[in-house]
Amino acid sequence: MSVRATGTFSGQHAADAQRVVRGAPYPWRRLVVGALAVVAIGIVASSQGAVWIPPLTVLEILASRLPLVEIAPGWPDSSETILWQLRLPRIVLAGIVGLALAFSGATYQGLFRNPLADPFLIGVASGAGLGAIIVLVTGVPLYFQGVSLLPMAAFVGAVLAVTAAYLIARQSEGLPLTTLILAGVAIASLTGAVTSLLMLRGDPDLRPVLSWLLGGFISAQWKHSWMILPYLVPSLLLVMGYGRILNVFQLDDEQAKQLGVNVERTKILLIGAATMSTAAAVSFSGLIGFVGLIAPHAVRLMWGADYRFLLPMAALVGAGFLILADLIARTVVSPTELPVGVVTAFCGAPFFLYLLRRRKTVAM
């Protein structure tokens, strides 16, 4: 997929954008199938592990927790404990994080008119990493009154890094996206250097640090999912409301203005929403790459570039992909675990290359 030096789509994609701006029937059926597929993946993942729980038993245990549903327990108490206290919290958190990263990646790709953009483009990852490292390798206490400061520090670091990039790039006449990207790269380099310095001068045992930097859900709890939702849900609703405008953005800023779009205000809103959802997600999962790049790109290659559909479908693909990646991470070298970020890279890269090859074959 060709991209100009300025980061805009090629002329063919501009023509595609003009078609989707005019509107098309919304593919509800595909979204329903996608949602059911994510649920099926979650049920299969719930059954796998050191103790195998039949998928039918998983469904029965879940159904027994519903109001007005009475099912006589025909399963061991240990199965319900394993499912409800260990597996489901991490599966749900993996799905939420995958959804957030993919949705944010699709937003950034539409905003920057570049299918290679990802949620970490303007410093979110580096800022979150620095915030986490400050807690892990310095004298800052890891817990305060029973509450872990690690996700809070990662969230604050991510938001501050993007805010710094925004303030640097902001000009009186607006927000040049190219300047924002360059500012994000500079901030990422600076925070990365500080992170490396702290790691070198900190505890010689860097395994906890590397474990967080490579991402994972080994310590997932139900409360983590609930803590992400207040940031994620408003961001999703806001960006979904701008799906048609993201289609308009695939033309250029001037044409968008002629169509009545407040370009600068839209840029700020979308960047803020995508950053908040990404920062909230990585604060509990660590830095998991590739999800925000491959999920929206796969949807675009297979089903087109209409952002009204691309945004929710990319979110579903991202959720399913990360649940599967977490399943592989906790089972492939059992009883130990692989970092989920390593799995997403190993699984995502070949799939990404396959999609590009498939696209080329279809074009020929």
C-alpha positions as CSV (number, residue, x, y, z in Angstrom):
1,M,0.0,0.0,0.0
2,S,1.8,3.1,-1.2
3,V,2.1,6.1,1.1
4,R,3.4,9.5,0.1
5,A,6.3,11.1,1.9
6,T,3.9,13.4,3.7
7,G,2.1,10.3,5.2
8,T,-1.1,10.7,3.1
9,F,-2.8,8.0,1.2
10,S,-2.2,7.5,-2.5
11,G,-4.6,8.8,-5.2
12,Q,-6.4,5.5,-5.3
13,H,-7.1,5.7,-1.6
14,A,-8.3,9.3,-2.0
15,A,-10.8,8.0,-4.6
16,D,-11.8,5.3,-2.1
17,A,-12.3,7.9,0.5
18,Q,-14.5,10.0,-1.8
19,R,-16.7,6.9,-2.3
20,V,-17.1,6.1,1.4
21,V,-17.8,9.8,2.2
22,R,-21.0,9.5,0.2
23,G,-22.1,6.7,2.4
24,A,-22.9,3.0,2.1
25,P,-25.1,0.4,3.8
26,Y,-23.7,-0.3,7.3
27,P,-22.6,-4.0,7.6
28,W,-24.2,-4.9,10.8
29,R,-24.1,-8.6,10.0
30,R,-20.3,-8.7,9.9
31,L,-20.1,-6.9,13.2
32,V,-22.4,-9.4,14.9
33,V,-20.4,-12.3,13.5
34,G,-17.2,-10.6,14.7
35,A,-18.6,-10.1,18.2
36,L,-19.7,-13.8,18.4
37,A,-16.3,-14.9,17.2
38,V,-14.6,-12.9,20.0
39,V,-17.0,-14.6,22.5
40,A,-16.2,-18.0,21.1
41,I,-12.4,-17.3,21.3
42,G,-12.9,-16.2,24.9
43,I,-14.7,-19.4,25.8
44,V,-12.0,-21.6,24.2
45,A,-9.3,-19.7,25.9
46,S,-11.1,-20.1,29.3
47,S,-11.1,-23.9,28.9
48,Q,-7.3,-24.1,28.2
49,G,-4.6,-24.2,30.8
50,A,-2.9,-26.5,33.3
51,V,-6.3,-27.7,34.3
52,W,-8.6,-28.3,31.3
53,I,-12.2,-27.2,31.7
54,P,-14.6,-28.4,29.0
55,P,-16.1,-25.5,27.0
56,L,-19.6,-26.7,27.9
57,T,-18.7,-26.5,31.6
58,V,-17.4,-23.0,31.1
59,L,-20.7,-22.0,29.6
60,E,-22.6,-23.6,32.5
61,I,-20.5,-21.8,35.1
62,L,-21.0,-18.5,33.3
63,A,-24.7,-19.0,33.0
64,S,-25.0,-19.9,36.7
65,R,-23.7,-16.4,37.5
66,L,-26.6,-14.8,35.6
67,P,-29.6,-13.5,37.5
68,L,-32.7,-15.6,37.4
69,V,-30.7,-18.6,36.1
70,E,-30.4,-21.6,38.4
71,I,-28.1,-24.5,37.4
72,A,-27.2,-27.3,39.7
73,P,-23.4,-27.4,40.0
74,G,-22.1,-30.5,38.2
75,W,-18.5,-29.3,38.2
76,P,-15.7,-29.2,40.9
77,D,-15.5,-26.1,43.0
78,S,-11.9,-25.8,41.8
79,S,-13.0,-25.4,38.2
80,E,-15.2,-22.4,39.1
81,T,-12.4,-20.9,41.2
82,I,-9.8,-21.3,38.4
83,L,-12.2,-19.9,35.8
84,W,-13.6,-17.0,37.8
85,Q,-10.6,-15.9,39.8
86,L,-7.7,-16.6,37.4
87,R,-8.6,-17.1,33.7
88,L,-11.6,-14.9,33.1
89,P,-10.1,-11.7,34.6
90,R,-7.0,-11.9,32.3
91,I,-9.1,-12.9,29.3
92,V,-11.5,-10.0,29.7
93,L,-8.5,-7.6,30.4
94,A,-6.7,-9.0,27.3
95,G,-9.8,-8.4,25.2
96,I,-10.3,-4.9,26.5
97,V,-6.6,-4.0,25.9
98,G,-6.7,-5.5,22.4
99,L,-9.9,-3.6,21.7
100,A,-8.4,-0.3,22.9
101,L,-5.1,-0.7,21.1
102,A,-6.8,-1.6,17.8
103,F,-9.4,1.1,18.0
104,S,-6.7,3.7,18.8
105,G,-4.5,2.4,16.0
106,A,-7.4,2.8,13.5
107,T,-8.0,6.3,14.8
108,Y,-4.4,7.4,14.4
109,Q,-4.2,5.8,10.9
110,G,-7.3,7.7,9.8
111,L,-6.2,11.0,11.4
112,F,-2.6,10.8,10.1
113,R,-3.8,9.3,6.7
114,N,-1.2,6.6,7.1
115,P,-2.0,2.9,7.4
116,L,1.3,2.3,9.2
117,A,0.5,4.5,12.2
118,D,0.0,2.8,15.5
119,P,-1.1,3.8,19.0
120,F,2.5,4.5,20.2
121,L,3.3,6.9,17.3
122,I,3.5,10.1,19.3
123,G,5.1,9.0,22.6
124,V,2.5,7.0,24.5
125,A,4.6,3.9,24.8
126,S,7.8,5.7,25.8
127,G,6.0,7.9,28.3
128,A,4.2,4.9,29.9
129,G,7.5,3.0,30.0
130,L,9.3,5.8,31.8
131,G,6.5,6.2,34.3
132,A,6.6,2.5,35.1
133,I,10.4,2.3,35.3
134,I,10.4,5.2,37.8
135,V,8.3,3.1,40.1
136,L,10.1,-0.2,39.4
137,V,13.8,0.8,39.8
138,T,13.8,3.9,42.0
139,G,12.8,4.5,45.6
140,V,9.2,5.2,44.8
141,P,7.0,2.7,46.7
142,L,5.3,0.1,44.5
143,Y,2.2,0.2,46.7
144,F,0.5,3.1,48.6
145,Q,-2.2,2.1,51.1
146,G,-2.7,-1.2,49.3
147,V,-3.0,0.4,45.8
148,S,-0.4,-0.3,43.1
149,L,1.3,2.8,41.8
150,L,2.6,1.1,38.7
151,P,-0.4,1.5,36.4
152,M,-1.0,5.0,37.7
153,A,2.6,6.0,37.0
154,A,2.4,4.5,33.5
155,F,-0.8,6.3,32.7
156,V,0.5,9.6,33.9
157,G,3.7,9.1,32.0
158,A,1.9,8.3,28.7
159,V,-0.4,11.4,29.0
160,L,2.4,13.7,29.9
161,A,4.5,12.5,27.0
162,V,1.7,13.1,24.4
163,T,0.9,16.5,26.1
164,A,4.5,17.6,25.7
165,A,4.5,16.5,22.0
166,Y,1.2,18.4,21.5
167,L,2.5,21.6,23.1
168,I,5.7,21.5,21.1
169,A,3.8,20.9,17.8
170,R,1.0,23.4,18.5
171,Q,1.1,26.5,16.3
172,S,-1.0,29.6,16.2
173,E,-2.6,28.5,12.9
174,G,-3.3,25.0,14.0
175,L,-1.8,21.6,14.7
176,P,0.4,20.3,11.9
177,L,0.3,16.5,12.1
178,T,3.7,16.0,10.6
179,T,5.2,18.3,13.3
180,L,3.3,16.4,16.0
181,I,4.8,13.1,14.8
182,L,8.3,14.6,14.8
183,A,7.7,16.0,18.3
184,G,6.5,12.6,19.4
185,V,9.6,10.9,18.0
186,A,11.8,13.5,19.9
187,I,9.9,13.0,23.1
188,A,10.1,9.2,22.7
189,S,13.9,9.4,22.2
190,L,14.3,11.5,25.3
191,T,12.1,9.4,27.5
192,G,13.7,6.2,26.1
193,A,17.1,7.5,27.0
194,V,16.0,8.4,30.6
195,T,14.4,5.0,30.9
196,S,17.6,3.2,29.8
197,L,19.7,5.3,32.3
198,L,17.4,4.4,35.1
199,M,17.5,0.7,34.2
200,L,21.3,0.8,34.1
201,R,21.6,2.5,37.5
202,G,18.8,0.5,39.1
203,D,18.4,-3.0,40.5
204,P,20.6,-5.5,38.6
205,D,17.7,-7.9,38.4
206,L,15.8,-6.4,35.4
207,R,13.3,-9.3,34.9
208,P,10.4,-7.4,36.5
209,V,11.2,-4.4,34.3
210,L,11.5,-6.4,31.1
211,S,8.4,-8.4,32.0
212,W,6.4,-5.1,32.2
213,L,8.0,-3.6,29.1
214,L,7.1,-6.7,27.0
215,G,3.6,-6.8,28.3
216,G,1.4,-9.4,29.9
217,F,-1.7,-10.2,32.0
218,I,-0.3,-12.5,34.7
219,S,-1.5,-10.2,37.5
220,A,-4.8,-9.3,35.9
221,Q,-7.8,-8.8,38.3
222,W,-11.4,-7.9,37.7
223,K,-10.9,-4.4,39.1
224,H,-8.3,-3.6,36.4
225,S,-10.9,-4.0,33.7
226,W,-13.3,-1.8,35.6
227,M,-10.6,0.8,36.0
228,I,-10.0,1.0,32.3
229,L,-13.6,1.4,31.2
230,P,-14.2,5.0,32.5
231,Y,-11.4,6.1,30.1
232,L,-12.1,3.7,27.3
233,V,-15.9,3.9,26.9
234,P,-16.1,7.7,26.4
235,S,-13.2,7.6,24.0
236,L,-14.9,4.9,21.9
237,L,-18.2,6.7,21.8
238,L,-16.5,10.0,20.8
239,V,-14.4,8.5,18.0
240,M,-17.3,6.4,16.7
241,G,-19.2,9.7,16.3
242,Y,-16.5,10.9,14.1
243,G,-16.4,7.9,11.8
244,R,-17.8,9.7,8.8
245,I,-15.5,12.7,9.4
246,L,-12.5,10.4,9.4
247,N,-13.6,9.3,6.0
248,V,-13.5,13.0,5.0
249,F,-10.1,13.3,6.5
250,Q,-8.7,10.8,3.9
251,L,-9.0,13.6,1.3
252,D,-7.1,16.5,2.8
253,D,-7.5,19.3,5.3
254,E,-8.7,21.9,2.8
255,Q,-11.4,19.7,1.3
256,A,-12.5,18.7,4.8
257,K,-12.8,22.4,5.7
258,Q,-14.9,23.0,2.6
259,L,-17.2,20.2,3.7
260,G,-17.8,22.0,7.0
261,V,-15.4,20.1,9.3
262,N,-13.7,22.0,12.1
263,V,-10.3,20.4,11.3
264,E,-8.2,21.6,14.2
265,R,-10.9,20.9,16.8
266,T,-11.4,17.4,15.4
267,K,-7.6,16.7,15.5
268,I,-7.4,17.6,19.2
269,L,-10.5,15.6,20.1
270,L,-9.4,12.4,18.2
271,I,-5.8,12.6,19.4
272,G,-7.0,13.1,23.0
273,A,-9.5,10.2,22.9
274,A,-7.1,7.8,21.3
275,T,-4.3,8.7,23.7
276,M,-6.5,8.3,26.8
277,S,-7.7,4.9,25.7
278,T,-4.2,3.7,24.8
279,A,-2.7,5.1,28.0
280,A,-5.4,3.4,30.2
281,A,-4.8,0.1,28.4
282,V,-1.0,0.0,28.6
283,S,-1.0,1.1,32.2
284,F,-2.3,-2.4,33.1
285,S,-0.9,-4.6,30.4
286,G,2.5,-3.1,29.7
287,L,3.8,-2.3,26.2
288,I,2.2,-4.7,23.7
289,G,3.1,-3.9,20.2
290,F,1.6,-4.8,16.8
291,V,-2.0,-5.1,17.8
292,G,-2.8,-1.4,17.0
293,L,-1.0,-1.8,13.6
294,I,-2.2,-5.1,12.3
295,A,-5.8,-5.2,13.4
296,P,-7.1,-2.0,11.6
297,H,-4.8,-2.8,8.6
298,A,-6.2,-6.3,8.3
299,V,-9.8,-4.9,8.4
300,R,-8.9,-2.3,5.8
301,L,-7.4,-4.9,3.4
302,M,-10.3,-7.3,3.8
303,W,-13.3,-5.1,4.0
304,G,-12.4,-1.6,2.9
305,A,-11.6,1.8,4.4
306,D,-15.0,3.1,5.6
307,Y,-14.1,4.2,9.1
308,R,-17.7,3.9,10.3
309,F,-17.2,0.1,10.0
310,L,-13.4,-0.1,10.2
311,L,-13.3,1.3,13.8
312,P,-15.6,-1.2,15.5
313,M,-14.5,-4.1,13.4
314,A,-10.8,-3.3,14.1
315,A,-11.7,-3.3,17.8
316,L,-13.2,-6.8,17.6
317,V,-10.3,-8.1,15.6
318,G,-7.8,-6.6,18.1
319,A,-9.7,-8.1,21.1
320,G,-9.8,-11.6,19.6
321,F,-6.2,-11.4,18.5
322,L,-4.9,-10.4,21.9
323,I,-7.0,-13.1,23.7
324,L,-5.4,-15.7,21.4
325,A,-1.9,-14.2,21.9
326,D,-2.4,-14.4,25.7
327,L,-3.6,-18.0,25.4
328,I,-0.4,-18.9,23.5
329,A,1.7,-17.0,26.0
330,R,0.4,-18.9,29.0
331,T,0.3,-22.4,27.5
332,V,3.0,-22.8,24.8
333,V,5.9,-23.2,27.4
334,S,3.7,-24.2,30.4
335,P,4.3,-24.0,33.4
336,T,6.1,-20.8,32.6
337,E,4.8,-17.9,30.5
338,L,6.0,-15.9,27.6
339,P,5.6,-12.1,27.4
340,V,2.5,-11.4,25.4
341,G,4.4,-8.8,23.4
342,V,6.7,-11.5,22.1
343,V,3.8,-13.6,21.0
344,T,2.1,-10.7,19.2
345,A,5.3,-10.0,17.3
346,F,5.8,-13.7,16.3
347,C,2.2,-14.2,15.3
348,G,1.4,-10.8,13.9
349,A,4.4,-10.3,11.6
350,P,3.8,-13.4,9.4
351,F,0.0,-12.7,9.3
352,F,0.7,-9.1,8.3
353,L,3.1,-10.2,5.5
354,Y,0.4,-12.7,4.3
355,L,-2.2,-10.0,4.1
356,L,0.2,-7.8,2.1
357,R,0.9,-10.7,-0.2
358,R,-2.8,-11.4,-0.6
359,R,-3.5,-7.8,-1.4
360,K,-0.8,-7.8,-4.1
361,T,-2.2,-11.0,-5.6
362,V,-5.7,-9.6,-5.8
363,A,-4.5,-6.4,-7.4
364,M,-2.7,-8.4,-10.1
